[in-house]
């Protein structure tokens, strides 16, 4: 089973990917003045079965009480610490094209302590400008600025032909996390985490499931 380390705990990667989902919904509950929640209630809200939720939570010890459920405020506080939401995390964006520009306008602040604090692009007309309240630096200042601003996470929205070259620069600058929107599978050291976001693949998968559901429904009607 593929694992990753979260707050010095080795947990399955699938569990780690669900933690922000739990965190967001717990914020919703807190804002609604909800005091406690059961795994069954969580399951219905986040579309994860209750057994999986209990197993996910069990990696972190006893977070709830049998017959009572989970204290919303305490659970939210715990996950805030696990997800490092007690401090502001600066993120850089590399590639200010159509997708990059859209991401710069995205409200990362909602229920998170993430912010895009710097962007980089080789286009001369964008160099040393402010876009969506974010400073845009020339591409040749990438390594220097990443080091100076102590940025550890980067969103990569560059063309496929440039993805690995830019990644190598980011690694040399000390980056340990890359959210990769390029279709290239990046080569990185073991201490660098990469999350690949392939929208074409996701859309094709969605199309497959839609067609599969239609065929299954048709088969059921013909029986």
GURO-176273 format. One line per 5 residues: number of its first residue (from 0); their letters; for each residue x, y, z of C-alpha. Coordinates in nm, 4 decimals, always signed. Example, Ala and Ser with C-alpha at 12.3 -4.5 7.8 and 13.67 -1.06 7.14 Angstrom:
BEGIN
0 = as = +1.2300 -0.4500 +0.7800 | +1.3670 -0.1060 +0.7140
***
This chain:
BEGIN
0 = xxxxx = +0.0000 +0.0000 +0.0000 | +0.1355 +0.3381 -0.1005 | +0.1883 +0.5542 +0.2055 | +0.2851 +0.9078 +0.2880 | +0.3853 +1.0882 +0.6052
5 = xxxxx = +0.1414 +1.3358 +0.7600 | +0.2519 +1.4962 +1.0849 | +0.5113 +1.2198 +1.1369 | +0.2493 +0.9485 +1.0853 | +0.2621 +0.7043 +0.7949
10 = xxxxx = -0.0862 +0.6778 +0.6477 | -0.2217 +0.5584 +0.3116 | -0.2147 +0.8229 +0.0407 | -0.5872 +0.7710 -0.0203 | -0.6544 +0.8660 +0.3421
15 = xxxxx = -0.4356 +1.1759 +0.3160 | -0.6303 +1.2879 +0.0079 | -0.9569 +1.2670 +0.2036 | -0.8403 +1.4751 +0.5007 | -0.9035 +1.8150 +0.3308
20 = xxxxx = -1.2553 +1.6929 +0.2409 | -1.3272 +1.6188 +0.6068 | -1.1718 +1.9498 +0.7091 | -1.3889 +2.1541 +0.4717 | -1.7104 +1.9900 +0.5872
25 = xxxxx = -1.6198 +2.0298 +0.9539 | -1.5842 +2.4027 +0.8867 | -1.9367 +2.4007 +0.7444 | -2.0653 +2.2262 +1.0576 | -1.8865 +2.4678 +1.2891
30 = xxxxx = -2.0291 +2.7670 +1.1023 | -2.3742 +2.6105 +1.1448 | -2.3125 +2.5825 +1.5232 | -2.3167 +2.2019 +1.5067 | -2.1567 +2.0579 +1.8210
35 = xxxxx = -2.1102 +1.6955 +1.7292 | -2.1338 +1.4685 +1.4273 | -2.1444 +1.0929 +1.3698 | -1.9518 +0.8999 +1.1069 | -2.2868 +0.8243 +0.9405
40 = xxxxx = -2.3652 +1.1960 +0.9089 | -2.0163 +1.2633 +0.7761 | -2.0566 +0.9785 +0.5300 | -2.3729 +1.1243 +0.3777 | -2.2187 +1.4694 +0.3487
45 = xxxxx = -1.8791 +1.3841 +0.1987 | -1.9836 +1.0720 +0.0029 | -1.7345 +0.8434 +0.1790 | -1.8697 +0.5313 +0.3518 | -1.8713 +0.5458 +0.7315
50 = xxxxx = -1.6400 +0.2441 +0.7714 | -1.3754 +0.4210 +0.5627 | -1.4152 +0.7385 +0.7683 | -1.3683 +0.5484 +1.0934 | -1.0643 +0.3713 +0.9504
55 = xxxxx = -0.9175 +0.7017 +0.8294 | -0.9656 +0.8579 +1.1712 | -0.8217 +0.5520 +1.3479 | -0.4759 +0.6283 +1.2055 | -0.4688 +0.9270 +1.4406
60 = xxxxx = -0.5895 +0.7559 +1.7571 | -0.9207 +0.7903 +1.9400 | -1.0844 +1.0987 +1.7891 | -1.4417 +1.0175 +1.8864 | -1.6517 +0.8363 +2.1457
65 = xxxxx = -1.8765 +0.5366 +2.0886 | -2.2412 +0.6428 +2.1113 | -2.1478 +1.0128 +2.0985 | -1.9681 +1.0591 +1.7688 | -1.7131 +1.3333 +1.7144
70 = xxxxx = -1.6874 +1.6727 +1.8758 | -1.6892 +1.9104 +1.5765 | -1.4746 +2.1850 +1.7269 | -1.2128 +1.9448 +1.8660 | -1.1987 +1.7412 +1.5441
75 = xxxxx = -1.1648 +2.0575 +1.3349 | -0.8846 +2.1810 +1.5584 | -0.7063 +1.8468 +1.5249 | -0.7258 +1.8417 +1.1443 | -0.6243 +2.2067 +1.1282
80 = xxxxx = -0.2986 +2.1049 +1.2923 | -0.2555 +1.7924 +1.0769 | -0.3095 +1.9953 +0.7581 | -0.0826 +2.2738 +0.8786 | -0.3645 +2.5285 +0.8696
85 = xxxxx = -0.2428 +2.7101 +1.1810 | +0.0015 +2.9086 +0.9693 | -0.0143 +3.0793 +0.6320 | +0.1379 +2.8734 +0.3500 | +0.2645 +3.0612 +0.0468
90 = xxxxx = +0.2353 +2.8945 -0.2926 | +0.3900 +2.9952 -0.6245 | +0.2348 +2.9617 -0.9684 | +0.4509 +2.8946 -1.2737 | +0.2805 +2.9685 -1.6055
95 = xxxxx = +0.0391 +3.2629 -1.6309 | -0.1650 +3.1418 -1.9288 | -0.5419 +3.0936 -1.9390 | -0.5414 +2.8215 -1.6732 | -0.2823 +2.9953 -1.4581
100 = xxxxx = -0.4794 +3.3199 -1.4695 | -0.7966 +3.1374 -1.3661 | -0.6160 +2.9799 -1.0706 | -0.4841 +3.3207 -0.9651 | -0.8451 +3.4347 -0.9353
105 = xxxxx = -0.9469 +3.1276 -0.7348 | -1.0337 +3.1861 -0.3706 | -0.7764 +2.9648 -0.2000 | -0.8331 +3.1542 +0.1267 | -1.1769 +3.0030 +0.1808
110 = xxxxx = -1.1395 +2.7615 +0.4724 | -0.7634 +2.7286 +0.4092 | -0.4453 +2.9137 +0.4961 | -0.3089 +2.8826 +0.1429 | -0.2322 +3.1778 -0.0816
115 = xxxxx = -0.0602 +3.2284 -0.4141 | +0.2051 +3.4829 -0.3243 | +0.4118 +3.4828 -0.6460 | +0.3724 +3.3936 -1.0120 | +0.6269 +3.3421 -1.2877
120 = xxxxx = +0.6035 +3.3626 -1.6660 | +0.8520 +3.4108 -1.9536 | +0.6330 +3.6617 -2.1399 | +0.8022 +4.0009 -2.1210 | +0.4744 +4.1926 -2.1062
125 = xxxxx = +0.3844 +4.0165 -1.7805 | +0.7201 +4.0635 -1.6070 | +0.7095 +4.2815 -1.2945 | +0.3347 +4.3351 -1.3107 | +0.0560 +4.2704 -1.0607
130 = xxxxx = -0.2175 +4.0308 -1.1753 | -0.5172 +3.9533 -0.9544 | -0.3229 +4.1088 -0.6666 | -0.0280 +3.8704 -0.7193 | +0.3186 +3.9858 -0.8330
135 = xxxxx = +0.4358 +3.8267 -1.1575 | +0.8116 +3.7792 -1.1904 | +1.0222 +3.7023 -1.4991 | +1.0936 +3.3313 -1.5493 | +1.4666 +3.3892 -1.5061
140 = xxxxx = +1.4042 +3.4999 -1.1453 | +1.2287 +3.1739 -1.0564 | +1.4995 +3.0062 -0.8500 | +1.6056 +3.3264 -0.6747 | +1.2526 +3.4275 -0.5732
145 = xxxxx = +1.1502 +3.0766 -0.4634 | +1.4522 +3.0662 -0.2337 | +1.4105 +3.4242 -0.1052 | +1.0392 +3.3789 -0.0317 | +1.0951 +3.0289 +0.1118
150 = xxxxx = +0.8170 +2.8822 -0.1010 | +0.7808 +2.5052 -0.0704 | +0.4768 +2.4394 -0.2919 | +0.4307 +2.5285 -0.6584 | +0.1401 +2.5049 -0.9014
155 = xxxxx = +0.2767 +2.4122 -1.2440 | +0.0754 +2.5193 -1.5498 | +0.3435 +2.5295 -1.8187 | +0.3468 +2.3582 -2.1620 | +0.4467 +1.9919 -2.1651
160 = xxxxx = +0.7733 +2.0740 -2.3421 | +0.8836 +2.2938 -2.0509 | +0.7463 +2.0943 -1.7565 | +1.0507 +1.8840 -1.6654 | +1.2970 +2.1700 -1.7190
165 = xxxxx = +1.0978 +2.3968 -1.4870 | +1.0586 +2.1129 -1.2365 | +1.4355 +2.0673 -1.2222 | +1.4697 +2.4402 -1.1453 | +1.2073 +2.4174 -0.8725
170 = xxxxx = +1.3851 +2.1224 -0.7117 | +1.7142 +2.3126 -0.7184 | +1.5333 +2.5994 -0.5419 | +1.4211 +2.3657 -0.2614 | +1.0563 +2.3046 -0.3535
175 = xxxxx = +0.9056 +1.9869 -0.2032 | +0.5518 +1.9911 -0.3443 | +0.4257 +2.0359 -0.7005 | +0.0654 +2.0475 -0.8206 | +0.1184 +1.9476 -1.1822
180 = xxxxx = -0.1372 +2.0526 -1.4443 | +0.0871 +1.9559 -1.7363 | +0.0257 +1.6188 -1.9099 | +0.3868 +1.5155 -1.8389 | +0.4711 +1.2719 -1.5594
185 = xxxxx = +0.7542 +1.4486 -1.3818 | +1.0773 +1.2916 -1.2653 | +1.1495 +1.4055 -0.9088 | +1.3497 +1.2904 -0.6033 | +1.1773 +1.0799 -0.3367
190 = xxxxx = +1.1445 +1.3772 -0.1015 | +0.9387 +1.5769 -0.3547 | +0.5638 +1.5143 -0.3695 | +0.3787 +1.5575 -0.6999 | +0.0020 +1.5694 -0.7442
195 = xxxxx = -0.0956 +1.5282 -1.1094 | -0.4112 +1.7037 -1.2294 | -0.4933 +1.5775 -1.5783 | -0.8257 +1.7347 -1.6753 | -0.8379 +1.5575 -2.0123
200 = xxxxx = -0.8011 +1.2225 -1.8383 | -1.0669 +1.3139 -1.5816 | -1.3127 +1.4201 -1.8532 | -1.2494 +1.1039 -2.0527 | -1.3033 +0.8944 -1.7391
205 = xxxxx = -1.6258 +1.0834 -1.6665 | -1.7442 +1.0224 -2.0230 | -1.6694 +0.6514 -1.9843 | -1.8718 +0.6243 -1.6626 | -2.1664 +0.8140 -1.8125
210 = xxxxx = -2.1740 +0.5841 -2.1153 | -2.1289 +0.2781 -1.8941 | -2.4258 +0.3828 -1.6793 | -2.6391 +0.4338 -1.9903 | -2.5513 +0.0878 -2.1228
215 = xxxxx = -2.6239 -0.0708 -1.7833 | -2.9599 +0.1081 -1.7633 | -3.0433 -0.0070 -2.1169 | -2.9549 -0.3666 -2.0309 | -3.1798 -0.3518 -1.7241
220 = xxx = -3.4712 -0.2218 -1.9323 | -3.4309 -0.4991 -2.1876 | -3.4361 -0.7763 -1.9251
***
